[in-house]
Amino acid sequence: MITPVTHLDEFRARASRASRRSRHLELRRGRAMHLLDIENLVGSTRPTTSEVEEVMTIYEALVPTGVMDHYVVAVNHTALLAVGIAFHGVRLLARSGPDGADSALAETAYLDRIDLRFERVVIGSGDGFFVSLARWLTEAGLHVTVVARPGSLSRRLSTAVRDIIPLEPPTQHAA
């Protein structure tokens, strides 16, 4: 038999959980996280500052952004300076080795619990490494978009998300 005190405690616990859930949903509203594997977007393990700036100009023209968006950019340590010069106001991560930048981005997403803080996530990479992350975010109710260069999008990643934006350089017109 449930005593009135236990019943009241249970009611308070449920109300507290509902309130936390409501705060999380409010915190997420209108916010996006951009997780950028800039080497993959540029197509080079040693991107130059000008290559990064060019890719980001194209990215910003294709991807809807808002004033409350956050950016996390990952590179290997040899590209840190060139990439760092191209970006302002982003969280810049450096990790070398196979899938170094990919794992740094994924770890940040999981550890920072972006599923609770953002409504939308844009994964700037075509690497299959991000399949688990994309599925986790989708299952948490986030809208996940992948931005990738044509020909560099993993088949597994393309089937894990509904929204894919091809990152194509502008076509050069003859004068």
NUVEX-83663 format. One record per residue: residue number from 1; x, y, z of N, C-alpha, C, O, CB in turn; residue in one letter. Coordinates in steps of 0.05 Angstrom, whole numbers. Glycine has a CB too. Layout:
BEGIN
SITE  num      nu      nv      nw     cau     cav     caw      cu      cv      cw      ou      ov      ow     cbu     cbv     cbw  residuo
SITE  NUM       X       Y       Z       X       Y       Z       X       Y       Z       X       Y       Z       X       Y       Z        a
...
***
This chain:
BEGIN
SITE  num      nu      nv      nw     cau     cav     caw      cu      cv      cw      ou      ov      ow     cbu     cbv     cbw  residuo
SITE    1      17     -24       0       0       0       0      18      25       0      38      26      14     -19       0      24        m
SITE    2      10      45     -16      26      70     -17      15      89       4      -9      94       5      24      82     -46        i
SITE    3      34      99      20      26     118      40      25     146      27      37     150       6      46     118      64        t
SITE    4       9     164      39       7     191      28      34     204      24      38     219       5     -11     208      45        p
SITE    5      53     200      43      79     213      41      94     201      17     107     216       2      96     208      67        v
SITE    6      94     175      13     107     162      -9      95     172     -35     109     178     -55     105     132      -7        t
SITE    7      68     173     -36      54     182     -59      62     211     -66      67     218     -89      24     180     -56        h
SITE    8      64     228     -46      72     256     -49     101     257     -59     107     273     -77      69     272     -23        l
SITE    9     119     241     -47     147     241     -56     149     232     -85     165     243    -101     163     222     -38        d
SITE   10     133     212     -92     133     202    -120     123     224    -139     135     228    -161     116     176    -123        e
SITE   11     102     238    -131      92     260    -147     113     281    -151     117     291    -173      67     271    -134        f
SITE   12     127     289    -130     148     309    -131     171     301    -149     181     317    -165     158     316    -103        r
SITE   13     178     275    -147     200     265    -164     192     266    -194     208     273    -211     207     236    -156        a
SITE   14     167     258    -200     158     259    -228     157     288    -238     164     293    -261     130     246    -230        r
SITE   15     147     306    -221     145     334    -229     173     345    -233     177     361    -252     130     350    -207        a
SITE   16     192     337    -217     219     347    -220     231     337    -246     245     352    -260     237     338    -196        s
SITE   17     227     311    -253     237     300    -278     224     314    -302     238     321    -321     232     270    -279        r
SITE   18     198     319    -300     184     333    -322     194     361    -325     197     371    -347     154     333    -317        a
SITE   19     200     374    -303     211     402    -304     238     402    -316     244     420    -332     211     414    -275        s
SITE   20     255     383    -309     282     381    -321     280     376    -351     295     388    -366     299     359    -307        r
SITE   21     262     358    -359     259     352    -387     249     377    -402     258     382    -424     238     329    -390        r
SITE   22     231     392    -390     221     416    -402     243     437    -405     245     450    -426     198     428    -386        s
SITE   23     260     440    -385     283     458    -386     302     450    -408     313     467    -422     297     460    -359        r
SITE   24     307     424    -411     325     415    -432     314     421    -460     329     430    -477     330     384    -429        h
SITE   25     288     417    -463     276     423    -489     277     453    -495     282     461    -518     247     413    -490        l
SITE   26     273     469    -475     274     498    -478     303     507    -485     307     524    -501     264     513    -453        e
SITE   27     322     495    -471     350     501    -476     358     494    -504     375     508    -516     368     487    -456        l
SITE   28     347     473    -515     354     463    -542     342     481    -564     354     483    -586     345     435    -546        r
SITE   29     320     493    -559     304     506    -580     321     527    -596     332     545    -584     279     520    -568        r
SITE   30     321     523    -622     335     542    -640     365     541    -640     378     558    -653     327     569    -632        g
SITE   31     376     522    -627     406     520    -625     416     497    -642     404     476    -644     415     517    -596        r
SITE   32     439     502    -655     451     481    -672     481     479    -664     494     499    -657     448     487    -702        a
SITE   33     491     455    -666     519     449    -662     530     440    -689     519     423    -702     524     428    -640        m
SITE   34     552     453    -698     565     446    -722     591     431    -715     609     443    -703     571     471    -740        h
SITE   35     593     406    -721     617     389    -715     632     386    -742     623     372    -759     609     361    -703        l
SITE   36     654     400    -744     668     401    -770     695     387    -770     713     394    -755     672     430    -778        l
SITE   37     696     366    -786     722     353    -792     732     368    -817     728     361    -840     718     322    -798        d
SITE   38     746     390    -812     754     409    -833     772     396    -854     771     403    -877     767     433    -821        i
SITE   39     788     377    -846     806     363    -865     789     348    -885     795     348    -909     825     344    -850        e
SITE   40     767     336    -876     750     321    -894     735     340    -912     731     334    -936     730     304    -878        n
SITE   41     726     362    -902     711     382    -918     729     394    -940     720     399    -962     700     404    -901        l
SITE   42     754     399    -932     773     411    -952     783     389    -971     788     395    -994     797     425    -937        v
SITE   43     786     365    -960     797     343    -977     827     341    -975     840     332    -994     789     347   -1005        g
SITE   44     838     350    -952     867     350    -949     874     347    -919     861     358    -902     880     375    -960        s
SITE   45     895     332    -913     904     329    -885     921     354    -877     926     357    -853     921     304    -882        t
SITE   46     929     370    -896     944     395    -890     930     419    -903     942     431    -921     973     392    -899        r
SITE   47     906     425    -895     892     447    -908     906     474    -903     916     479    -881     863     448    -899        p
SITE   48     905     491    -922     916     518    -919     894     536    -908     871     530    -910     928     529    -946        t
SITE   49     902     559    -898     883     578    -888     863     586    -910     839     588    -905     897     603    -876        t
SITE   50     874     592    -934     856     600    -956     837     578    -964     814     584    -971     873     609    -980        s
SITE   51     846     553    -964     828     530    -970     805     528    -950     782     524    -957     843     504    -971        e
SITE   52     812     532    -925     792     530    -903     772     553    -907     748     549    -904     805     531    -876        v
SITE   53     782     577    -912     764     600    -915     746     596    -939     722     603    -938     781     626    -919        e
SITE   54     756     585    -961     739     580    -985     718     560    -979     695     564    -986     757     571   -1008        e
SITE   55     725     538    -965     705     517    -959     684     529    -940     660     523    -943     719     493    -946        v
SITE   56     693     545    -920     673     556    -901     655     576    -915     632     579    -906     688     569    -878        m
SITE   57     664     590    -935     646     608    -950     624     592    -963     601     600    -963     662     625    -970        t
SITE   58     632     570    -975     612     553    -988     593     540    -967     569     540    -971     626     530   -1005        i
SITE   59     605     531    -945     589     518    -924     568     538    -913     545     530    -911     608     510    -901        y
SITE   60     576     562    -908     558     582    -897     536     590    -916     514     598    -908     573     607    -888        e
SITE   61     541     588    -942     521     593    -962     501     571    -965     478     575    -972     534     598    -990        a
SITE   62     509     546    -958     491     523    -960     476     515    -935     454     505    -936     508     500    -969        l
SITE   63     489     520    -912     478     510    -887     465     532    -871     477     552    -865     501     497    -870        v
SITE   64     439     528    -864     426     548    -847     440     551    -820     446     531    -807     396     541    -843        p
SITE   65     445     575    -812     458     580    -786     442     601    -771     426     616    -782     488     589    -790        t
SITE   66     447     601    -745     433     620    -727     453     633    -708     475     623    -705     411     606    -712        g
SITE   67     444     653    -695     462     668    -677     469     651    -652     489     657    -639     449     694    -668        v
SITE   68     454     631    -645     459     614    -622     474     589    -629     477     571    -612     433     608    -608        m
SITE   69     483     586    -654     497     562    -662     525     562    -650     537     582    -645     499     561    -693        d
SITE   70     535     537    -646     562     533    -636     577     516    -657     566     500    -671     562     519    -608        h
SITE   71     603     521    -658     620     507    -677     643     493    -662     656     505    -645     632     526    -699        y
SITE   72     647     468    -668     671     453    -659     685     443    -683     673     429    -700     663     430    -639        v
SITE   73     711     450    -686     726     443    -710     750     426    -700     763     433    -681     736     469    -725        v
SITE   74     755     404    -714     777     387    -706     796     382    -730     787     380    -753     766     360    -696        a
SITE   75     821     381    -723     843     377    -743     865     361    -730     865     356    -706     854     404    -753        v
SITE   76     884     352    -746     908     340    -735     927     363    -727     924     385    -736     922     320    -756        n
SITE   77     946     357    -710     963     378    -699     979     393    -720     986     417    -715     982     366    -678        h
SITE   78     985     381    -742    1001     395    -763     985     416    -777     997     434    -790    1012     375    -783        t
SITE   79     959     415    -776     942     435    -790     930     455    -770     915     473    -779     920     420    -804        a
SITE   80     937     453    -745     925     470    -725     929     500    -730     909     515    -728     936     463    -698        l
SITE   81     952     509    -737     957     537    -741     942     548    -765     928     568    -763     987     542    -745        l
SITE   82     944     535    -788     930     544    -812     900     545    -808     887     564    -817     937     526    -836        a
SITE   83     889     525    -795     860     524    -790     852     544    -769     831     557    -772     851     496    -782        v
SITE   84     868     547    -748     862     566    -727     861     595    -737     845     611    -727     882     564    -705        g
SITE   85     878     601    -756     878     628    -768     852     634    -783     842     656    -783     902     632    -787        i
SITE   86     841     613    -795     816     617    -811     791     620    -794     771     630    -804     813     593    -830        a
SITE   87     792     610    -770     768     610    -753     770     630    -730     792     635    -719     762     582    -742        f
SITE   88     747     641    -723     745     659    -699     721     650    -684     699     646    -695     745     689    -707        h
SITE   89     723     648    -658     700     642    -641     690     614    -643     666     608    -638     678     660    -648        g
SITE   90     708     595    -649     700     567    -650     716     552    -629     737     561    -620     704     555    -678        v
SITE   91     707     528    -622     723     511    -606     740     494    -625     729     479    -641     705     492    -587        r
SITE   92     766     496    -622     784     483    -640     798     460    -626     810     464    -605     805     503    -651        l
SITE   93     796     436    -637     807     412    -625     829     401    -643     827     403    -668     786     390    -620        l
SITE   94     850     390    -631     871     378    -647     877     350    -637     881     346    -613     897     395    -646        a
SITE   95     876     331    -655     884     303    -648     894     290    -674     881     291    -694     860     287    -636        r
SITE   96     917     278    -672     929     265    -695     924     236    -695     913     225    -676     959     271    -696        s
SITE   97     933     223    -716     930     194    -718     905     187    -734     889     204    -741     928     181    -691        g
SITE   98     902     161    -740     879     152    -756     853     160    -741     849     153    -718     880     121    -760        p
SITE   99     836     173    -755     810     182    -744     813     201    -719     795     202    -703     793     158    -736        d
SITE  100     836     214    -717     841     231    -694     820     254    -692     808     257    -671     868     243    -696        g
SITE  101     817     269    -713     798     291    -713     769     280    -709     754     292    -694     799     308    -739        a
SITE  102     763     258    -722     736     246    -719     730     239    -690     709     245    -680     734     221    -737        d
SITE  103     749     225    -678     745     216    -650     744     240    -631     729     239    -611     767     197    -641        s
SITE  104     759     261    -636     758     285    -619     730     297    -620     719     306    -600     779     305    -627        a
SITE  105     719     299    -644     692     310    -648     671     293    -634     653     303    -620     685     314    -677        l
SITE  106     672     267    -638     652     249    -627     654     249    -596     633     250    -583     656     220    -637        a
SITE  107     678     248    -585     681     249    -556     669     275    -545     656     274    -524     711     247    -548        e
SITE  108     674     297    -558     663     322    -549     633     322    -549     620     331    -530     673     345    -566        t
SITE  109     621     311    -570     592     309    -572     580     293    -549     561     301    -537     584     297    -599        a
SITE  110     592     270    -544     582     252    -523     587     264    -495     568     265    -479     595     225    -525        y
SITE  111     611     273    -490     618     283    -463     604     309    -456     597     314    -433     648     286    -461        l
SITE  112     600     326    -476     586     352    -472     556     349    -473     542     369    -469     596     372    -492        d
SITE  113     546     325    -477     517     319    -478     503     339    -496     483     352    -488     506     320    -450        r
SITE  114     512     341    -521     499     360    -540     471     352    -546     455     368    -555     515     361    -565        i
SITE  115     464     327    -540     436     318    -544     417     333    -526     393     334    -532     434     288    -539        d
SITE  116     427     343    -504     410     358    -485     410     388    -490     393     402    -480     419     352    -457        l
SITE  117     429     398    -505     433     427    -508     427     438    -535     426     463    -539     461     433    -501        r
SITE  118     423     421    -555     419     431    -582     395     417    -595     388     394    -589     444     426    -599        f
SITE  119     382     431    -614     359     421    -628     368     408    -654     355     389    -665     339     443    -634        e
SITE  120     390     417    -665     400     409    -691     430     405    -690     444     420    -676     392     429    -713        r
SITE  121     440     385    -704     469     381    -706     477     377    -735     464     363    -750     478     356    -689        v
SITE  122     497     392    -743     508     389    -770     535     376    -768     553     386    -755     510     417    -785        v
SITE  123     538     353    -781     564     339    -782     577     346    -808     567     338    -829     560     308    -778        i
SITE  124     599     360    -807     613     368    -831     635     348    -837     658     352    -831     625     396    -827        g
SITE  125     627     325    -848     645     303    -855     629     281    -868     605     278    -862     660     293    -830        s
SITE  126     642     267    -886     629     245    -899     638     218    -888     631     197    -898     633     245    -928        g
SITE  127     655     219    -867     667     195    -856     647     177    -842     629     186    -827     689     202    -836        d
SITE  128     649     151    -848     632     131    -835     635     129    -805     619     118    -791     637     104    -847        g
SITE  129     657     141    -795     662     142    -767     639     154    -751     634     147    -728     688     158    -761        f
SITE  130     624     172    -764     603     187    -751     575     173    -751     556     185    -742     600     214    -763        f
SITE  131     574     149    -760     548     135    -762     536     132    -734     512     138    -730     551     107    -775        v
SITE  132     551     122    -715     540     118    -688     531     144    -675     510     145    -662     561     105    -670        s
SITE  133     547     165    -679     540     191    -668     514     201    -681     496     211    -666     563     211    -673        l
SITE  134     512     199    -707     488     208    -721     463     193    -711     442     205    -707     491     205    -751        a
SITE  135     466     167    -707     443     151    -698     435     159    -669     411     161    -663     449     121    -700        r
SITE  136     455     162    -652     450     170    -624     435     197    -623     415     200    -608     476     172    -609        w
SITE  137     444     216    -639     431     242    -639     403     241    -650     385     254    -640     448     262    -656        l
SITE  138     399     225    -671     373     222    -683     354     209    -663     331     218    -660     374     206    -709        t
SITE  139     363     188    -650     346     175    -630     339     193    -606     319     190    -593     360     150    -619        e
SITE  140     357     213    -601     352     233    -580     332     255    -589     326     272    -573     378     245    -570        a
SITE  141     324     253    -614     304     272    -624     316     297    -637     301     316    -643     287     281    -602        g
SITE  142     341     297    -643     354     320    -657     352     316    -687     352     294    -697     383     323    -648        l
SITE  143     351     338    -700     353     338    -730     382     338    -737     397     356    -730     337     363    -743        h
SITE  144     391     317    -752     419     314    -759     422     318    -789     408     306    -805     429     286    -751        v
SITE  145     441     336    -796     447     341    -824     477     334    -828     493     339    -811     442     371    -832        t
SITE  146     483     322    -851     510     316    -858     517     334    -882     502     335    -901     515     286    -865        v
SITE  147     540     347    -880     551     362    -902     577     348    -911     595     344    -895     556     393    -894        v
SITE  148     578     341    -936     601     326    -946     607     332    -975     590     339    -990     597     296    -942        a
SITE  149     633     330    -982     641     333   -1010     630     309   -1026     630     286   -1016     672     335   -1013        r
SITE  150     621     314   -1050     612     291   -1067     635     271   -1070     658     279   -1074     602     301   -1095        p
SITE  151     628     246   -1068     649     225   -1071     663     218   -1045     678     199   -1043     669     234   -1090        g
SITE  152     658     234   -1023     671     228    -998     651     220    -976     658     217    -953     687     252    -988        s
SITE  153     626     216    -984     605     209    -965     602     179    -962     597     165    -982     578     221    -973        l
SITE  154     607     169    -938     604     141    -932     575     132    -937     556     146    -930     612     135    -903        s
SITE  155     572     109    -949     545      98    -954     531      94    -928     507      99    -926     547      72    -970        r
SITE  156     545      84    -908     532      79    -882     523     105    -869     501     106    -857     552      65    -863        r
SITE  157     539     126    -872     531     152    -860     507     163    -876     489     175    -864     554     172    -861        l
SITE  158     507     160    -902     485     170    -918     458     157    -912     437     169    -915     491     167    -948        s
SITE  159     459     132    -902     434     118    -895     427     124    -866     404     118    -858     437      88    -900        t
SITE  160     445     135    -850     439     140    -822     425     167    -817     413     171    -796     465     140    -806        a
SITE  161     425     184    -837     412     210    -834     394     216    -858     397     203    -879     433     233    -832        v
SITE  162     375     233    -854     356     240    -876     365     265    -891     358     268    -915     328     245    -864        r
SITE  163     380     282    -878     387     308    -890     416     309    -897     434     308    -880     379     331    -871        d
SITE  164     422     310    -923     450     311    -933     453     334    -951     437     339    -970     458     284    -948        i
SITE  165     473     350    -946     479     373    -963     506     369    -977     526     366    -963     479     400    -947        i
SITE  166     507     367   -1003     532     364   -1017     548     390   -1016     537     412   -1023     528     355   -1046        p
SITE  167     573     389   -1009     590     412   -1007     606     413   -1034     628     401   -1036     609     410    -983        l
SITE  168     595     427   -1052     608     429   -1079     619     457   -1083     606     477   -1076     587     422   -1101        e
SITE  169     644     458   -1093     655     484   -1099     639     498   -1121     627     484   -1138     685     482   -1107        p
SITE  170     638     524   -1121     623     538   -1142     635     532   -1169     660     529   -1172     623     568   -1136        p
SITE  171     618     530   -1189     628     525   -1216     641     551   -1227     630     573   -1223     605     515   -1234        t
SITE  172     663     547   -1240     677     569   -1253     665     574   -1280     663     556   -1297     707     564   -1255        q
SITE  173     656     598   -1285     645     605   -1311     667     620   -1328     681     637   -1317     620     623   -1308        h
SITE  174     669     613   -1353     688     627   -1370     679     656   -1375     655     661   -1378     692     611   -1397        a
SITE  175     698     674   -1375     691     702   -1379     688     709   -1409     683     732   -1416     712     720   -1366        a
***
